[in-house]
């Protein structure tokens, strides 16, 4: 008797059953992983007066936001749209920090009118805020002259970065604040994304703490996010215990020197949700060239941009036959673009070992809960997939699949 192939399960439900019920392609999120990652990070920071603010740009699905709200998380928002979504998910204005980039006056007014803490990373925009809302509280984003991340596009600190007020210009912050009777109640820095070692965090934290000494009346210091995950088997996960202990110890010492207790804020996105997400796709085609064996699927970089945009590695599995004989394949999407290939690095296309797929098999791209659906588009007139949350062997739809009518929405 032939044994059935081993199949991938997510949250206690097989990938094939999920596709059968909700269609393909399909984003699937495992609730237990989100909860576990939040609790691990929160428990690692032993400084008592702390708050984790989830970077909503990583994935702003309402169900994910609701889970994090239930855990006591706050929100780091980068646009009025993310503020709106977060408020719709039940967060209070006091739970949200808006850190815009090149914000318009309308952006600032939207957040001010809703009572959201605004964080400004430009002397020019700080002047604008002061002229619009004199006598108010505001926080500032500092560029700590330290950058780190998995790709040049994700480094947000240092002299090549567009983000933040350079750390040596704090006196100008005070001058603007005095001119407009502003209270600088917080300071923030963020050095990049996808970081797996602790020294970069600590170097950036040290610079922001030094900058903080020149700002009286602070209520909080936000040391940013950027904690990475091990996308490759060879990657070592960040040592959360060490990071949490070092941050807590240094911050405790600083608050004693500052003369008052301050709130420590941190704003991870990827770390909390990336490992929870899987993009399921159906094999639609196979072909060979003198160089590669290609497998075609019913999704494309419009659903998952990271491999094309960053050359990012994501594990790909044959969810329908996990333990079958393998061969080398290139997995290509269904867009009319030569770059629409999921198996690639910064150097271009690369082959992957996969259990030999058949037409109709389900392939799974793992660790795409962050910057997957949130960066998706309708390029080539392709529809956005549905999103599903799974836990305890049960699945629930958390975003409907688009229809062709959605492609015309808003057009005249």
Beta strands, then each sheet from edge to edge (+ up, - down):
strand 1: 9-10
strand 2: 13-14
strand 3: 26-30
strand 4: 50-55
strand 5: 74-77
strand 6: 96-99
strand 7: 117-120
strand 8: 137-143
strand 9: 165-166
strand 10: 183-188
strand 11: 220-222
strand 12: 263-266
strand 13: 277-288
strand 14: 293-297
strand 15: 316-318
strand 16: 326-332
strand 17: 344-345
strand 18: 348-349
strand 19: 352-355
strand 20: 362-366
strand 21: 386-391
strand 22: 394-399
sheet 1: 1+ 2-
sheet 2: 15+ 20- 13+ 3- 21- 22+
sheet 3: 9+ 8+ 7+ 6+ 5+ 4+ 12+ 11+ 10+
sheet 4: 15+ 20- 13+ 14- 16- 19+
sheet 5: 17+ 18-
end
